[in-house]
Amino acid sequence: MDTYTQVRTVLEGHVMEQDPDARWLARVMHVAFFLLLGASLARFLLRHPWEDRSLWIVALSGALAALYLLGPVLGTRATPRRIAWLFTVVAVWMVLVVLAPSFAWCAVPLFYTGLRTLPPRAALVLVTLLTVFVVAAQVQLSHGGWDPNLIVAPPAVAAIATAVFVHAQRQADRQRALIDDLIRTRRELAATERREGTLAERQRLSMEIHDTLAQGLSSQQMLLQAADRTWDGDPATARRHVRTAESIAERNLAEARRFVHDLAPADLAEGGGLEQALRALADRESAAFRVDGAPVPLPDRVQSALLRIAQGALANVREHAGAASAALTLTYLDDQVVLDIADDGRGFDPGAARGPDTPGEGGGARGVRGHGLPAMRVRARQLGGTLTIESTPGEGTVLSAAIPLEAAP
């Protein structure tokens, strides 16, 4: 049973027991019943000398008190045992009223018990029956004298008690409906958040795979193809390509392991921070690297995002730009950190780029495929930053990622 069903069961099946106001009202009614019962018995014994019916009245009063004490044990829901108990109490009370009309006003707490226990129609029938007995008892106590209050007062009291209880019950029903709606809404919001979290995680996984494993496998493929072409004519160069592919495979394996465990990029995990990681990346890609400005500590996810952007951009420079050289520049400004990746490759027209991946992302023209540039934009946007590209056909490309320094503490 889920949380929603459990809460609903409590609300519908045990609301009176769980509601402090309901428990307080029940205690008041219990005290009132026993006070009225005791007062009625005392009035009868004071007004009438001991007679044959006195023993029956005392015995029935004790039985009624004992039965009434049993009520809370049976709960408040309209179970067969609870209904049987209620009608037994009412029957004993009616016998008492027939023998001694003084017990008529004990009906007021019984109004509440009946309204609380029975369905609305059955409860109204019971209230009407109790009211008739009260009126008959009051007329009998008047010794035949005519008093309009004896006819009007009991129905008026019954009507007021019923109206107050029904109003309170409807208020409680509306509150339960509101609570149900809130619980349902909360559950729907939680489901929506889970779906959004799943989509966000899928997007993160796609970016991570593109920037690490996919780029590494593409590089290995290119190196192995180059080794295959030069194996017969230049074995030394072919072996160098194979060793480089092996090195990339080793780093890809490290990335995959850290990726599975959701750790930082391997270069960052080795220590030394973003600058050292970018320098190591630049060395592997034969690119220049420099730092401008006074370095400041950066949050881990800012470092990870900038390193992933640099990895994706340099991979595209290597694969698609046809560049003779590339350079990374990490610049610390007063309010932001900027990473520039520039190459002297074939360039492209950024305004003509279409599709999920922009031609020449990070340098050079390429077909419409992959997730590189969208992934870079998402990484920058998640940190409140921007990603811009400046490129002209035949004149190279500059990709710039700017992240606010206050991003994600």
C-alpha positions as CSV (number, residue, x, y, z in Angstrom):
1,M,0.0,0.0,0.0
2,D,1.5,3.3,-1.0
3,T,1.6,6.5,1.1
4,Y,-1.4,8.0,-0.6
5,T,-3.6,5.0,0.1
6,Q,-2.5,4.9,3.7
7,V,-3.2,8.5,4.3
8,R,-6.6,8.2,2.6
9,T,-7.5,5.2,4.8
10,V,-6.6,7.2,7.9
11,L,-8.7,10.2,6.8
12,E,-11.7,8.2,5.9
13,G,-11.6,5.5,8.5
14,H,-10.2,7.1,11.6
15,V,-10.7,10.8,11.2
16,M,-12.7,11.2,14.4
17,E,-10.2,9.3,16.4
18,Q,-7.3,11.3,14.9
19,D,-8.9,14.7,15.2
20,P,-8.2,16.4,18.6
21,D,-11.3,18.6,18.3
22,A,-13.5,15.5,17.6
23,R,-12.0,13.7,20.7
24,W,-12.6,16.8,22.8
25,L,-16.3,17.0,21.7
26,A,-16.7,13.3,22.3
27,R,-15.4,13.7,25.9
28,V,-17.8,16.6,26.5
29,M,-20.7,14.6,25.3
30,H,-19.7,11.6,27.5
31,V,-19.5,13.9,30.5
32,A,-22.8,15.5,29.6
33,F,-24.5,12.1,29.2
34,F,-23.4,10.9,32.7
35,L,-24.3,14.2,34.3
36,L,-27.8,14.1,32.7
37,L,-28.2,10.4,33.6
38,G,-27.1,11.0,37.2
39,A,-29.4,14.1,37.5
40,S,-32.3,12.2,36.1
41,L,-31.9,9.3,38.5
42,A,-31.5,11.8,41.5
43,R,-34.6,13.7,40.4
44,F,-36.6,10.5,40.2
45,L,-35.5,9.2,43.6
46,L,-36.1,12.6,45.2
47,R,-39.5,13.1,43.7
48,H,-40.8,9.5,44.2
49,P,-40.6,7.4,47.4
50,W,-39.1,4.0,46.9
51,E,-41.6,1.9,45.0
52,D,-41.7,-1.3,42.9
53,R,-40.4,0.3,39.7
54,S,-37.5,2.0,41.5
55,L,-35.3,-1.1,41.5
56,W,-35.9,-1.4,37.8
57,I,-35.0,2.2,37.2
58,V,-31.8,2.0,39.2
59,A,-30.8,-1.2,37.4
60,L,-31.6,0.2,34.0
61,S,-29.6,3.3,34.8
62,G,-26.6,1.3,35.8
63,A,-27.0,-0.9,32.6
64,L,-27.2,2.3,30.5
65,A,-24.1,3.8,32.1
66,A,-22.2,0.5,31.5
67,L,-23.3,0.3,27.9
68,Y,-22.4,3.9,27.2
69,L,-18.9,3.3,28.6
70,L,-18.5,0.5,26.1
71,G,-19.0,2.8,23.2
72,P,-15.5,4.3,22.8
73,V,-14.1,0.8,22.7
74,L,-16.0,0.0,19.6
75,G,-14.7,3.1,17.7
76,T,-16.8,5.6,15.7
77,R,-17.3,3.9,12.3
78,A,-20.6,2.3,11.4
79,T,-19.6,-1.3,11.9
80,P,-22.2,-3.9,12.7
81,R,-21.1,-4.1,16.3
82,R,-21.2,-0.3,16.7
83,I,-24.7,-0.1,15.3
84,A,-25.9,-2.9,17.5
85,W,-24.5,-1.2,20.5
86,L,-26.2,2.1,19.6
87,F,-29.6,0.6,19.2
88,T,-29.2,-1.3,22.5
89,V,-28.3,2.0,24.2
90,V,-31.4,3.7,22.6
91,A,-33.6,0.8,23.5
92,V,-32.6,0.8,27.2
93,W,-33.0,4.6,27.3
94,M,-36.5,4.3,25.8
95,V,-37.5,1.8,28.5
96,L,-36.2,4.2,31.1
97,V,-38.2,7.1,29.6
98,V,-41.3,5.1,29.7
99,L,-40.8,4.2,33.3
100,A,-39.5,7.6,34.3
101,P,-39.9,10.6,32.0
102,S,-37.1,12.4,33.9
103,F,-34.5,10.6,31.8
104,A,-35.8,12.2,28.6
105,W,-33.0,14.8,28.3
106,C,-30.3,12.1,28.2
107,A,-31.4,12.1,24.5
108,V,-29.2,15.1,23.7
109,P,-25.8,13.2,23.9
110,L,-27.5,10.4,22.1
111,F,-28.3,12.8,19.2
112,Y,-24.6,13.3,18.8
113,T,-23.8,9.6,19.0
114,G,-26.4,8.7,16.4
115,L,-25.3,11.4,14.0
116,R,-21.7,10.5,14.4
117,T,-22.3,6.7,13.9
118,L,-25.1,6.3,11.4
119,P,-25.5,7.3,7.7
120,P,-27.3,10.7,7.3
121,R,-30.8,9.3,6.6
122,A,-30.7,6.7,9.4
123,A,-29.3,9.3,11.8
124,L,-32.2,11.7,11.0
125,V,-34.7,8.9,11.6
126,L,-33.1,8.1,15.0
127,V,-33.1,11.8,16.0
128,T,-36.7,12.1,15.1
129,L,-37.6,9.1,17.2
130,L,-35.6,10.4,20.1
131,T,-37.3,13.8,19.8
132,V,-40.8,12.2,19.9
133,F,-39.9,10.4,23.1
134,V,-38.6,13.6,24.6
135,V,-41.7,15.5,23.7
136,A,-44.0,12.7,25.1
137,A,-41.9,12.6,28.3
138,Q,-42.1,16.4,28.7
139,V,-45.9,16.4,28.2
140,Q,-46.2,13.6,30.8
141,L,-44.1,15.6,33.3
142,S,-46.4,18.6,32.8
143,H,-49.3,16.6,34.3
144,G,-51.6,17.5,31.5
145,G,-50.9,21.3,31.6
146,W,-50.6,23.0,28.2
147,D,-47.1,24.5,27.6
148,P,-46.1,25.3,24.0
149,N,-42.4,25.1,25.0
150,L,-42.9,21.4,25.8
151,I,-43.9,20.8,22.2
152,V,-41.5,23.3,20.5
153,A,-38.3,23.2,22.6
154,P,-37.3,19.5,22.1
155,P,-37.6,19.6,18.3
156,A,-35.8,23.0,18.3
157,V,-32.9,21.6,20.3
158,A,-32.8,18.5,18.1
159,A,-32.8,20.7,15.0
160,I,-30.0,22.9,16.3
161,A,-27.9,19.9,17.4
162,T,-28.4,18.2,14.0
163,A,-27.7,21.4,12.0
164,V,-24.5,22.1,14.0
165,F,-23.2,18.6,13.6
166,V,-24.1,18.3,9.9
167,H,-22.3,21.7,9.3
168,A,-19.2,20.5,11.1
169,Q,-19.3,17.2,9.3
170,R,-19.5,18.9,5.9
171,Q,-16.6,21.2,6.9
172,A,-14.6,18.1,7.8
173,D,-15.6,16.4,4.5
174,R,-14.4,19.5,2.5
175,Q,-11.2,19.5,4.5
176,R,-10.6,15.9,3.7
177,A,-11.3,16.5,0.1
178,L,-8.8,19.3,0.1
179,I,-6.2,17.2,1.8
180,D,-6.9,14.4,-0.8
181,D,-6.4,17.0,-3.6
182,L,-3.2,18.2,-2.0
183,I,-1.8,14.7,-1.6
184,R,-2.7,13.9,-5.2
185,T,-1.2,17.1,-6.4
186,R,2.0,16.4,-4.4
187,R,2.2,12.9,-5.8
188,E,1.7,14.2,-9.4
189,L,4.4,16.9,-8.8
190,A,6.8,14.2,-7.5
191,A,6.1,12.1,-10.6
192,T,6.7,15.1,-12.8
193,E,10.0,15.9,-11.0
194,R,11.1,12.3,-11.4
195,R,10.3,12.5,-15.1
196,E,12.2,15.7,-15.4
197,G,15.1,14.3,-13.4
198,T,15.2,11.3,-15.7
199,L,15.3,13.5,-18.8
200,A,17.9,15.7,-17.3
201,E,20.0,12.6,-16.4
202,R,19.6,11.2,-19.9
203,Q,20.8,14.5,-21.3
204,R,23.8,14.5,-18.9
205,L,24.6,11.0,-19.9
206,S,24.5,11.8,-23.6
207,M,26.8,14.8,-23.1
208,E,29.2,12.8,-21.0
209,I,29.3,10.0,-23.5
210,H,29.8,12.4,-26.4
211,D,32.6,14.3,-24.7
212,T,34.5,11.3,-23.4
213,L,33.9,7.9,-24.8
214,A,32.6,8.8,-28.3
215,Q,35.3,11.4,-28.9
216,G,37.9,8.9,-27.7
217,L,36.6,6.1,-29.9
218,S,36.6,8.4,-32.9
219,S,40.2,9.4,-32.2
220,Q,41.2,5.7,-31.9
221,Q,39.5,4.9,-35.1
222,M,41.3,7.7,-37.0
223,L,44.7,6.6,-35.5
224,L,44.2,3.0,-36.3
225,Q,43.1,3.8,-39.8
226,A,46.3,5.9,-40.2
227,A,48.4,3.1,-38.8
228,D,46.8,0.6,-41.3
229,R,47.6,2.9,-44.2
230,T,51.3,3.4,-43.2
231,W,52.0,-0.1,-41.7
232,D,53.8,-1.4,-44.8
233,G,55.6,1.8,-45.9
234,D,56.4,3.3,-42.5
235,P,56.2,0.8,-39.6
236,A,57.6,3.2,-37.1
237,T,54.9,5.8,-37.7
238,A,52.2,3.1,-37.7
239,R,53.4,1.8,-34.3
240,R,53.4,5.4,-33.0
241,H,49.8,5.7,-34.1
242,V,48.9,2.4,-32.4
243,R,50.6,3.5,-29.1
244,T,48.7,6.8,-29.2
245,A,45.5,4.9,-29.8
246,E,46.4,2.6,-26.9
247,S,47.0,5.7,-24.7
248,I,43.6,7.1,-25.7
249,A,42.0,3.8,-24.9
250,E,43.5,3.8,-21.5
251,R,42.2,7.3,-20.7
252,N,38.8,6.3,-22.1
253,L,38.7,3.4,-19.7
254,A,39.5,5.6,-16.8
255,E,36.8,8.1,-17.9
256,A,34.3,5.2,-18.3
257,R,35.0,4.0,-14.8
258,R,34.7,7.5,-13.3
259,F,31.6,8.1,-15.5
260,V,29.9,5.0,-14.1
261,H,30.6,6.2,-10.6
262,D,29.6,9.8,-11.4
263,L,33.0,11.2,-10.5
264,A,34.9,14.2,-11.9
265,P,36.7,14.0,-15.2
266,A,39.9,11.9,-15.0
267,D,42.2,14.9,-15.6
268,L,40.6,16.8,-12.6
269,A,40.6,13.7,-10.4
270,E,44.4,13.5,-10.8
271,G,44.7,16.8,-8.8
272,G,46.0,20.2,-9.7
273,G,42.7,21.8,-10.7
274,L,41.4,23.1,-14.0
275,E,44.6,24.7,-15.2
276,Q,46.6,21.6,-14.9
277,A,43.8,19.5,-16.5
278,L,43.6,21.9,-19.4
279,R,47.3,22.0,-19.8
280,A,47.4,18.2,-19.9
281,L,44.6,18.1,-22.5
282,A,46.4,20.7,-24.6
283,D,49.6,18.7,-24.5
284,R,47.8,15.6,-25.7
285,E,46.1,17.5,-28.5
286,S,49.3,19.4,-29.5
287,A,47.6,22.7,-28.7
288,A,49.0,25.8,-26.9
289,F,47.7,26.8,-23.5
290,R,47.9,29.9,-21.4
291,V,46.2,31.6,-18.5
292,D,45.4,35.3,-18.3
293,G,44.4,37.2,-15.2
294,A,44.6,36.3,-11.5
295,P,43.3,32.7,-10.9
296,V,40.5,32.3,-8.4
297,P,39.1,29.0,-6.9
298,L,36.3,27.6,-9.1
299,P,33.5,25.3,-8.0
300,D,34.0,21.7,-9.1
301,R,31.1,21.6,-11.5
302,V,32.4,24.8,-13.2
303,Q,35.8,23.2,-13.6
304,S,34.2,20.0,-15.0
305,A,32.0,21.9,-17.4
306,L,34.9,23.9,-18.8
307,L,37.1,20.9,-19.2
308,R,34.3,19.0,-21.0
309,I,33.8,22.0,-23.3
310,A,37.5,22.1,-24.1
311,Q,37.6,18.3,-24.7
312,G,34.7,18.5,-27.1
313,A,36.0,21.5,-29.0
314,L,39.5,20.1,-29.4
315,A,38.1,16.8,-30.6
316,N,36.3,18.6,-33.3
317,V,39.3,20.6,-34.2
318,R,41.3,17.4,-34.6
319,E,38.6,15.6,-36.6
320,H,37.0,18.2,-38.7
321,A,38.9,21.6,-38.8
322,G,42.0,20.6,-40.8
323,A,43.9,23.0,-38.5
324,A,47.6,23.4,-38.3
325,S,47.4,24.7,-34.8
326,A,45.0,25.3,-31.9
327,A,45.2,27.2,-28.7
328,L,43.3,27.2,-25.4
329,T,43.1,30.4,-23.3
330,L,41.7,30.5,-19.8
331,T,41.0,34.1,-18.7
332,Y,39.9,35.2,-15.2
333,L,38.0,38.5,-15.3
334,D,36.4,40.4,-12.4
335,D,33.0,38.7,-12.7
336,Q,33.5,35.7,-14.9
337,V,35.9,33.1,-16.2
338,V,36.3,32.7,-20.0
339,L,37.6,29.7,-21.9
340,D,38.6,30.3,-25.5
341,I,39.4,27.6,-28.0
342,A,40.9,28.9,-31.3
343,D,42.1,27.1,-34.4
344,D,43.4,28.1,-37.8
345,G,41.3,25.5,-39.7
346,R,38.9,25.8,-42.6
347,G,36.3,27.6,-40.5
348,F,32.6,27.9,-41.5
349,D,29.6,30.2,-41.5
350,P,27.9,30.0,-38.1
351,G,24.8,31.7,-39.4
352,A,24.3,28.8,-41.9
353,A,24.6,26.1,-39.3
354,R,21.6,23.8,-38.8
355,G,20.7,20.6,-37.1
356,P,21.5,19.1,-33.7
357,D,25.2,19.8,-34.1
358,T,26.6,22.9,-35.7
359,P,29.0,22.4,-38.6
360,G,32.5,23.1,-37.5
361,E,31.8,23.2,-33.8
362,G,35.1,24.1,-32.1
363,G,36.7,24.4,-35.6
364,G,36.2,23.2,-39.1
365,A,33.2,22.1,-41.1
366,R,31.5,18.9,-40.4
367,G,28.2,17.2,-41.2
368,V,25.0,17.6,-39.3
369,R,25.4,15.0,-36.6
370,G,26.3,14.4,-33.0
371,H,25.7,16.4,-29.8
372,G,28.8,18.4,-29.4
373,L,27.7,22.0,-29.7
374,P,24.3,21.6,-28.1
375,A,26.0,19.8,-25.2
376,M,28.5,22.6,-24.8
377,R,25.7,25.2,-24.8
378,V,23.7,23.2,-22.2
379,R,26.8,23.0,-19.9
380,A,27.3,26.7,-20.1
381,R,23.7,27.6,-19.7
382,Q,23.3,25.3,-16.6
383,L,25.9,27.5,-14.9
384,G,24.3,30.8,-16.0
385,G,26.9,31.2,-18.7
386,T,27.0,31.6,-22.5
387,L,28.7,29.9,-25.5
388,T,29.6,31.9,-28.5
389,I,31.3,31.0,-31.8
390,E,33.1,33.3,-34.2
391,S,34.2,31.8,-37.5
392,T,34.7,32.6,-41.2
393,P,35.2,30.1,-44.0
394,G,38.9,29.7,-44.5
395,E,39.9,31.8,-41.5
396,G,39.5,29.4,-38.6
397,T,37.2,29.4,-35.6
398,V,37.1,30.7,-32.0
399,L,34.7,29.1,-29.5
400,S,34.3,31.0,-26.3
401,A,32.6,29.8,-23.1
402,A,32.0,32.4,-20.4
403,I,30.8,31.4,-16.9
404,P,29.9,33.9,-14.1
405,L,32.3,33.5,-11.1
406,E,29.3,33.4,-8.7
407,A,27.9,30.3,-10.5
408,A,27.0,27.3,-8.4
409,P,28.9,27.7,-5.2
